[in-house]
Amino acid sequence: MERKDPKDMTASELLRWAANGEPNEYGNTTTPHKLFTALCGKPYCNTSYDEDARSIRALADKIDAEIEAARDESFLSHVDSLISLCGYPIRRKGEEVFDEWIDRCFIPRHRYEDGETVQFGDRDIDWDDTDECRAPGVQWVATAVDCNGRILATAYDKIVAVAKTDEYGRVKRRVPEVPGADGLPIEEGETVWDTESGKELSVCAIANADAGMIQCSDDDGYCEDYDARHLTHTPPDTQQRIDADALKSTASYWDCLGRSCVDCPAEIDDKRPWERCGASSCEQAQLLDLLRRQRELDARKGGVK
């Protein structure tokens, strides 16, 4: 059998060859002469100290490269066995690295903005309803992915909603509703008032929906946490506003000047002011409402309830 050229030998083959006592092309039989000659490409007696040092480093690099190549081969061999066992498409050996096989055979999973993987059946998603949606307001679940990679909700054999995504393609979660002091849900970007301080605030974000914490900013633009139970969508009463309203006529107070009682603008839940207050007239209802507002303001300011 023809002897392998030292340049084509593995590191272990090269070391064993250098130590086998056979002469090299220059007739050398000693291990150092044969090894350094093979590494440097010229007789050992003609090499310098720096060349010998480079040869040793080259041998160390060769060993590292062979170890890394062996690890890769072992890994891919194990992976190929698992691929075959699971019935997945076979990797194209010799022309396809593992990452290329992943890209060819699998669709990347969608993720939420926090990095968590989206699962089919998830319902906590911020959806855009389509024209096929027959039940607006229903909280859909993820059931499919279209050819453009969008998460879909399907029903009635139609695509009823498409998941909203951020600028990076991450799926947005549905923000739970957090009711304020008036019972209305507080939403990002709207204006609210703090019933404790009376300050006008801009809603920055829902900080913690479960705890009812809302981030708001006032004129300084700095966002702080507020308790949603103390936030309202209408300006809280002030003493100045109550005093001014006490001077109004009944028609002005209930904003019904020039309008028929049949079309009462102050009607709530089909009840006019006097019916809601248990009074005999809207004039009495005005007085009772002013007293109620005064009591609530006093309580908020630390007075007697």
N, C-alpha and C positions, 0 to 999 in steps of 0.2 A: 504494500500500500504506500502511495506517495505521502511523504511527510508534510504536515500542514505548515505553512509559512508562519513564523513567529508573530508577524503583524496581524494574522487572522485568528490567533489563539485567544482564548479567554484568559483572564488574569491568573486563574489557578493552573490552567494548562501551560502558560508561559513560565510560571515559577517551577512547576514540575520538570519542564523541559530544560530549564537552566540548571537544574540540580541532577540531571540524569547521567552526567559524565560523558555524553556524546559530544564530539567536536562541532563547533559551528562553522560557518563558511570561511572563517579566518583560522580555523584549526584550534580555537580556544576550547578548553574543556572545563575550566574553572567556572563556578557558578557566577561570581561577580562579573567576569569578562563577558560571559554569554548573555546575562541579563541586561547589563548596561549597553552592550552592543545592539541588542534587539530593540531596546527602548529608544536609543539615540540615533541608530542608523549608521554608526561608524565604529571602528575598533575602540575598545575601552581605553586603550593606552593613549589615544589621541583626544579624549574628552577632557573638558575643564571641570572644575568643582561646580560652577554654576550650571553647566549642562547636566551633570550628574544629579544635582538637586532638582532640576526641572524634570528629569526622567522619573525620579522617585515620586514627585507630585503627580505626574502623568499616570503612573501606575495606581496611585491612590484614587485619582479621578475615575480611572477605568474600573476599579473595584466598586466604587460608589454607583457608577452608571449601570453596571451589571446587576447589582443588588436591586436597584430601583426597577430595572427592566424585568427582573424575576418577580418582583412584587406585583407589577402591573399584569404580567402574564398569569400569575396565580389568581389574581383578582378577576380578570376577565374570563379565565377558564371556569372559575366558580360561578360567575354571573351567567355565563353561557349555559351552564348546566341547569341553573334555576330558571332561565328563560325557556329552555326546552321543557323542563318539568311543568311549568305553569302554562305552556301552550301559547306563549307570546311569539310574535314574529322573530325569526332568527336574526341575530346580528350578522351583518355582512363582514366577515373576517377579512382582514388585510386591507379593507378600504373604509371601514367605519369605526370610529372611536366610540366609546360608551356614550358621551354627551350627544353625539350625532344620532345614535340609535334612540336615545330618549326623545330628542326633538322630532324624529321621524315617526315614532310609534305612539306618542302620548301627547295629549292636550294639557297645557299647564293649568293647574287648579286656580280658580279665582280666589282672591283674598280680600278681606275687609281692610279698612284703613289702618287698623291696629295690627295687621299681619295675620290674623286668624283665617283659616281656610273656610271658604263658603261651602256648605253642604246642601245637597238636594233635600228639600223639606224645610229649610230655614225660612222663617216667616218674619224675622226681625230685620227686614230690608226696606230701604226707602225706594218705593216703586214709582215709575211713571206709567199711568194707565194709558192704554192704547184706545183707538176708536172702536175696537172690538169689545171693550169692557162693558159688561151689562150690569155690573153691581159696584159702582164707584163707592169707595170708602171701605171696601172689604180688604182685610189684610191677607194678601196672597202669599203663597209659598213658592220657593224656587223649584221648578220642575224640569227645566231644559236649558240648553245652550244653543244659540243659533250659529250660523256659519261665520258670523263676524265675531264670535266669542263672547256675546252678551248673555248675561243670565236672564232667563225668561220665566214668567209665570203663565201657565196655560190652563184654560178651562173652556168648556163648551166647544172643544176642538178648535179653539182659537188662541192666539197670543194676546193675553189680556193686559199684560204689564211687562215693562222692561226695567231692570235694576238700574238705579242711578249710580254713576261712578264719579270719582274725583279726577283731578287733572293727571293723576298717575295711573288711572285705570282701576283703582281699588274700589270695591263695592261699598256704597254708603249704607250705614245702619239707619233704621228708623229711629228718630229721636222721640222718646216717650213724652206724652203730654204732661206738663206740670201746671196744675191750676194755680192761679193767683188768689188773692183775697176776695176777688169778685166772682170766683168760680170759672173764669175764662182762662183757657190755656195760654201760657206765656211763651212767646216765640222769639227767636233770635232776630235782632234788628228793630224790634218795635219799641215804642216809648211806654214806660210805666212810671208809677209814682210810689215812693216808699211811704206807707201810711204812718210810720213812726216819726220820720223826720220831715215828711212833706216834700222831699227832694224829687225833682224830675230826673229820670234815669233812662239810659239807653241800654237795652239788653245785648250783652256781648256774646254769651253762650249759656247753654244749659250745663252747669258745672257738674251736678250730680242729681240725676232725675230721681233716683230712689230716695235720696235725703231731701229733695225739694230745694236744692241750692241752685241759685241763679247768679251768674256773673254779670254785673251791671257797671256802667261808668256814668259819672256826672260830667260837669263842665271841664274837669281837669283831664278827662280821657283815660283815667286809670281804672282798670277793672277790679272790682271787689266782689266778694261773695255776699249774697243777700238771701234771706229766707223768703221763699215764694209766698208764704202765708201773709207776708207784710207788704206784698206788691199788688197794685191795682192798676187797671187800664184807664181809670178816670182820676182826675186830680182829687186828692183828699180834701175834705171840708176844712175851711179855716174860719176863724171868728169873724174876719172881715166879710167873708162870703155870706155867712149866716146873717150878720147884721144887715147887709145890703138886701138879702132876700126877704127879710122881715118887713122891709119898707115897700115891697112890691104889692100890687093888687093881686087878687086871687087868680085872675085871668093871666096876668104876666107870670105869676109864680108857676102855674101849671102849663104855661106856653100854649094857652088855648084862646088867646085874644082873637075875636072875630070868627071863631069856629064853633060849629054846633056840637052839643054834648054827644050827639050820635056818632060823631067822628072825633072822639076824645084823643088827643095826642099823648096824654099821660096814662092811658089805659095799659095795664100790665096783667097778663093772664086773664083777659076779658073782664078785668075789674077796674072801675074808675077810682080815683084817689079816695073819695069818701067811703067807697065800699071796702077798699083795702085797709083803711084806718079805723073802720067801725064808727064813722062819724055820720052825722045827719046831713052834712053838706060839704062841698069842696072848700068853703071858707074854714070850717072846723078842721078839715083834713090838712089844710095849710098850717094851721096853728100846731096841730099834733105832729106834723112832719118836722116843723122847725124845732119843737121840743126834743124830738128824737135825735135830730142832728146835733143839737146842743149837748145832749147827754153823751153821745158817742164821742164828740170832740173832747168833752171834759174827761171822759174815761181814758182817751188816748193821751191826753196831756197830764194824766195822773190825778185827775179830780175824782169826785164822787160819781159812781155809776148810777 
